Structures are given as C-alpha cells and as structure tokens.
Amino acid sequence: MTHFSETAFGSGTTTTATLLHQDIIISLEDVQYFLVQLSKDLLGKTKIWHESIVPAVAIIVSTGDRITEDLLKKFRIDRLDKDDIFQPEFLENIIFYGGRGDNIELDSDALNLLRSWKTVNISFVSGNTLSQQVAPGPYIIYNGQLWQPWRIYEDYAETLMLSFRPPDLNARKSKERPLDGIRIVVKDSFDIAGFPTSLCNRAWRELYPTPEKAAPCVEKLVRLGAILVGKAKLQAMIVREDTMECVDFLAPFNPRGDGYQNASGSSNGSCAAIGTYEWLDFAIGSDTNASGRKPGQYNGCFAIRPTHGVLDDRGLMAKILYPLDYLPTSNKAQMRIIDGFVENLESVLGVSKTELRLKDVWAKAPPDGADKDMSEYLEKV
C-alpha cells in the first residue's frame, strides 16, 4: 500500500504549467514537454494535486535514511543540473520516494536548502512493488498521476526522416541497462519494427513493406537502455548525392560555418544530427568506404568504423541486383572475377543475388507516356 504524506512551506507562489492539447503536451517556462504516463498507482490517491499540472522532483530514499544538505547538493549537481529536462521550477515540489515521512530524517540544513530552492511542498511516498520503476529526476503530476516529461526539440537542421514518441520506460541505470537514458538516432537504412525503411528515397519507401523486426544491432542498444529518438537521413539509396542533387528530401544542414556547406555522406543525417544537437548522445550510421568517417569530418564530430564482423549487420538494408541485360559477358576471365566478387558479397551481406532484366521490369510498368520498349524510349531521350 502506498503511504502519502506532505510537508508544506507555507504560501509560496507555484509555477503554472499550461496544457496545450490532449496528446499530452505542456508548456513550462516556455519549454514544451511531451508527457508519458507511468503506472497509475505510483503516488496513491492525493487530493492536493488532483486535476492540476504540477512539476516535481523525485528523490529515491529508503527507510531510515538521513537527508542532509550535502546529499541534496550532490543530487542536484550529479543528477539534475546535467539533465536538460530539468528546470529550477521542478524543485517547487519534492517527492522522497521509497520511505515514509516518519521513517526518514530530514536535517534542518537540508530544509533550509530546499527553502532557498523555493520548494513549496515536500512529500513522502513509501512506494509499492512498482517502486523500482521510479528513477530519480524531474516529473509532472497531472490528475493525481505521475508522468515522465520529455523535452520537445525542433529538428531545425533537417537531419531526421522521422522521430519517435518516447517509450513508456522509467528504469534505473544498472549492470543490465548501462545505456539507460542515452539518446540515439539511427540511419534510415537500418530496420525498425513497424516503421518504413526509406533509404531517403520515396519510391523505395513506397515499394517495400514495413519491416516486422528491428535490426539486431539496434535492438541490442535499446535492450541495454538506449532511447531511440529518430531515423536519420542519408544520401539517397546509400550512393553519392551532393547537397544540390537531393530531390526527394532536403539534405541535412551542416552545423559548421553558415550551415550551407556540403554535409557529405552517405551517413550525413547521422553526423549532422550529432554535430548539431547537444541533447543527442550518439548517432548510428554505416561505413563501407568512409560513408561514416567522411561526414563525421565534414560535420565536426567523431566517427568510428568498427572492425568488419564485430557487429551483427542483419536488418541493414542490402540487396544485390544482377542485371542479365549485361551479364554474363563473353569474357570468361572477366566473369570469373565478377562471379567471385558476387559470391563473396552474398556471403558477407547474408543475402542472395536477385537476377533481373531491366527491359522486362520496364515493360511491366513503364513510366506514364513512355514506350514499353526501354531501348526505343532511351533513343528518344
């Protein structure tokens, strides 16, 4: 059973958080947050905060703990001041979670420090079997329930193909989750279950089905606690495409100089994102022939290409098209080299080649107004 108690510091002036719409997004001191609801019974029933929007900070305690001024200062320096979600207004309400008020010793110097922080209310919640889900840090209390605030940032550098809503997750960092809270984006050539893999190309996105499984290398990062916030742009079809050549989607803006320098590629969205946004911790790209290292240099960030074979590359978009219009050739020595290369490529990528005749593909679905014979059409244009 959850035990709730409160200490009030008198009639302080509380911060107003404005509810913008029902999705739920709030504005606190001109900063917007997206709210993710946690378990409904984490706080128990409290009339004090019912039907209001209240910023708060949770501090994890245990029965018998002594709360000192030094402990609170260390918590703010080590935890809160490093968190871009935190604002001083969250300190107006402090929740000591995990112990009852009559079992926690709160020193007078700690109370004085909280007053200097303009804390209005102090609460003690003993917790229940779900207490391990509550991590220390800033929260929003709305309709008597605990919500996790996620700060909303604008992708003003146009680095992402899409962004994700934050997960309903509030675990604490542990040996099993060493990456807990680390924010990452992944290049949109890696599969994410339930979302299209576009290769930054509209035709590819519309032609191929949405993957049902995530790439194992990305899934592993998420399992270790990383938060996937979006899929990053790339040079279309993972081939060279300079900024002025981008057609389907605008190229990301380079964070260096005036922003209009070439972002390079092909992992330009990943590198531009990590070079632009301080709120992002890591970006995942791919690198065959400097596709990650080169845009890293161009966008002012470090890029590492791991040794081949160290990471599981399943779920990374790869297809081998074998055009029968041109292969095999009449040169046997040449074909031994080509076929050997294709076999090695199949082995490395874990996919089989797809044989096709471009003229047959064209004839089945020629562009509007074009001849069904590709050769005749190309002679005219």
N, C-alpha and C positions, 0 to 999 in steps of 0.2 A: 504494500500500500504506500502511495506517495504521501509524504508529510510535507506540508507547506507552511512556512511562517515568514513574517515580514518585519523589517525594521524600517521606519521612515525617519528622514532627517528634517521633517517639518515641511513647510510650504515652499518648496523650490519651484522654479519655472521649468517645466518639462518641454522637451523638443517635440515639435509636431512633425509627424511623418504623413505625407499625403498619398492616399490610394489613387492611382491613376486609372486603372481599369482592372477587370476581374481576372486577369491572366496569371498571377497577381504581380504587378509591378508597382513599387512605391518609390517616392522621391524623398530623400532625407538630406537636408542641407544642399540641395541642388545636385545631389548624386542619385542616380537611379539604380535600383536593385530589383532583381528577379527573385521571387520567394519560392523556395522548395519546402513543402510541408514535411515535417518529421512525424514520428509516432504521436498519435492524438493524446495519449495519456502520460506523456513525459512530465508534465507540470501538475497534473491533477486539476481539480476544479478550483479556479480562483476568480472571484468576482471583481477583483481590483483592476484586472486588465481585460475584462470581457468587452468585446466589441470595440476595441481600440487598437491602434498600431503603436507598439512600444519597442524602441531599441533597447537592447540589453547585452550584457557580457556574462558568459558562463565561466565560472572558475571551478575546476574539479577538486573536491575535497573528500576526505574520509573521516569517519567518526574518530573523535579525539584529536583532530588536527588543531594546531595553533596558527592563526593567521596574523602575520607580523607586517610591519611597514616594509621591511626589506623584501619579504616574499612577494608582496604586491608590486613593488617597484620592478623586481626581476621579471615577474609575469608580464608586466606592460612592455618592458624593453625587449624581452626574448620572444614574446608571442604577439602582442597587439600591435606594437609600432612597426613590425615587419609585415603586417597583414594589410594589403591595400583595400580590403573591405572595411576595415576599422576606421571610425572617426571618433573624436572625443565625446560626441553626443551619445554614443553607445554606453558610456560609463554612467549615465544617469540612473541606470538600473543594474544592479549587480546580483547575480544568482550564484550562490555557493551550492553546487550540485553534488550530492553524494553523502550529505550529512545533515542531521537535524540541528537547529539553532542551539538547543540546549546541550548538544554534544560537541560543539565547535567553539573554540576560544578565539575571540576576535579582540586583539590588543587595542588599547586606546590610541596608540600611534598609528595603527592601521586605519582606525575610524577617522582620525584627523586627516590622513592622506586621502581617504575617499571623499571627505568633505571638500578638500582642495581640488579634487577632480570633478566637483559639482555632482556627486552622486546623490540622488534623491531617495531611492529605495534600495534596501538590502534584503534579499530573500534567501531562505534555506530550503532546498528540496532534497529530501532524503534519497529519492530515486527508487527504482524497482529493478526488475530483471532486465529492463531495456536501458539501464543507466550507462552501460558500456557504449551505447550509440551516441552519447553526447560527448563531443570533443570540446575542449576549451576554446573560447573565442566569442566573436560577436554573433548575436541572433536578433530576430524580430519576434515579438509576441503579438499575435493577432487572433482575435476571437478566442482568447484563452489557450491558444495552442502555440507550440514552438515551431518557428520557420527558420530555415537557413537562408541568409541573404547572399545572393551572387551579384557582384557589381557588374553593371552593363557597360561595355566599352563599344565604341564605334570602330568598325574596320575601315578607317579613313584612308588607309594605304591600299585598299582594294586587293588584299592578299588572299582572301578566302573564297572558295566556291560555295560553301555553306557552313553554318555554325550550328552547334548542338545545344539544346537545353541541358542544364546541369542535371546530373543524376540525383536520385533520392539517396544520398550517401552522406554519412557523417561518422565515419570510422576514425579511430585514432591511429597515428603512426605506430607501427610495430615491426617486429622482425619479418612478419608475413607480408606487411604492406609498407616497405621502405620508401615508396614513392608517393605516399598518401598526400593528396593536395597539389601535387606537381601538375602544372597545366601544359598540355602539349597540343600541337596540330600535326596532322599527317598529310602528306602529299596525296592528291586525289588520283593516285594510281594504285593505292592500297585499298583493298575491300574493307568496308564497314557494313556489318549486317543491317539490312533494312534501308540502306541508303545507296543511291546510284554511284557507280564509279565512272566518272565522265572523261578522264584524260584531258579535261579542259576543252572538250570538243562536243558540240551539240549533237552531231549525227551519231557519234559513238554512244553518248548517253541515252539517246532515244532508241538505238538499235539493240543494245544488250540488256538483259534482265538485271534487276536489282539483286545483288548478292545476298545469300541467306546466311553466310558465315563471314566472320571478320578474319582478316589476315592474322595468322598465329602470332607474328611478331608484335602486332598492335594489341591483340587480345592479351598477350602476356604483360605488356606495360599497364594496361587497365587493371588486370588482376593484381598487380603489385601496387595499385593505388593511384596511378596517374589519371588525371581528368582530361578526357578528350574534348576539346572545345571547338574543333572545326576541321574541315578538309581544305588544304591549301591548293592554290592554283599552281599550274606548271605550264611549260611550253607545250602547246597542243600536240597530242599523240606522242609525247616524250621525244620530239625531234626539234632541231634548231628552229626558233621562231623569234626573230628580233622584235623589239617593242612595237615598231611601226608596222609589223607584219601581222599582229594579232587581229583576228577577225571576229571570232565567236565571243570572246570575252576580253575585257580590257586587261592589259598587262599590269602586274602589281607595280606600285610606285617604289622606287629605290629610296631608302631612308637617308642616303648620303646626298650632299650637295643640295640642289633645289628640288630634288625628288624626281626629276625627269631623266636621269641617267638610266642607261640600259640595266635592267635587273639580272641579265644573263639567264642561264637555265641549264638543265631543264627544271631543276627544283627551285625556281625563282620565288614562288609564293612562300615556300617554307623559309627560305633565307631572308626574304624581305620582311616576313612577319616577325621572326626572332630578332632581326636588326632594328625593327621599328618599335615594337611594343614591350615595355618594361614588365607588363603583367604576364607575359608569356615566358615559360621556363625553357622549353625545348621544342624543336620542330623536327619532324621526321621527313626525310626526302629519300632519294635514291641516287646512286652514283655508279655509272658504268665507265664513262670516260670523262670524269670531272664534272658530272651533272650536279653534284652537290658541292664540291670544293670550289669550283669556279664562281657560282653565285654567292657562296659564302664570302669570298674575297670581294666581290662586287658590292655586296650589301653590308659589309662591315661586321661580319660575325665569324665565329669559328665553325668549321665544317669538318667532320671526321668521316672517313670512309673505312668501315670495319673490314677486316680480312674476309675475303670471299669464303662463304660456307659457314661462318660463325653464327649468322642469324638465319632463321627459317624464313625463306622468301616466298613461301606459298601465300596466295592471296594478293600478290603483287602482279598487276595486270601484265600478262605476257602471251603473245601469240606469234607463231611462225607461219607466215604465208609463203607458200611455194608456188610461184606463177608458172603454170605449164605452158603459157604463151612463149616463154623464153627458155625454159629448162625442160629436159636436159639439152645441152648443146652437143654438137658433133665432135667436140674435142674431148677425148676420153681422159687425158691427163688433167684437163681443167675440171672435168666433172668429178674426178676422184677427190680433188681438193674441195670443191663445193659440197659434195655429199658428205665428206668427212667433217666439214665445218658444221653442216646442218645437224648431223648426228650428235656432235659434241654439244651443240646448242640445245637440242632436245633433252640431253642428259642433264645439263646444268640447270635449265629452266623447269624441268619436270613436265614438259608439255610435248605433244606430238605435232608435227608439221601439218598444216592444212593445205592440201593441194587444191588449186582452183585455176580456172581460165578466166582472165579478166573480161574477155569478149563475151563469155557466156553470162557472167554476172551482169554486165552492162545490158545485154539483150533482154534479160528478165525484167529489168526495171530501169530503162533509160531515163535520163532527165527529161522534163517536160519540153516537148518540141524538138527533141533530138532524134536522129536516126537510130534504129535498133542495131545497125552495124557500127561498132565503135570506130573501126578504121575509116569508114566513109565520113563519119562525123568529124574525126580529128583532121581529116584532109581539108575540111571546110573552115575550120577554126585555126 
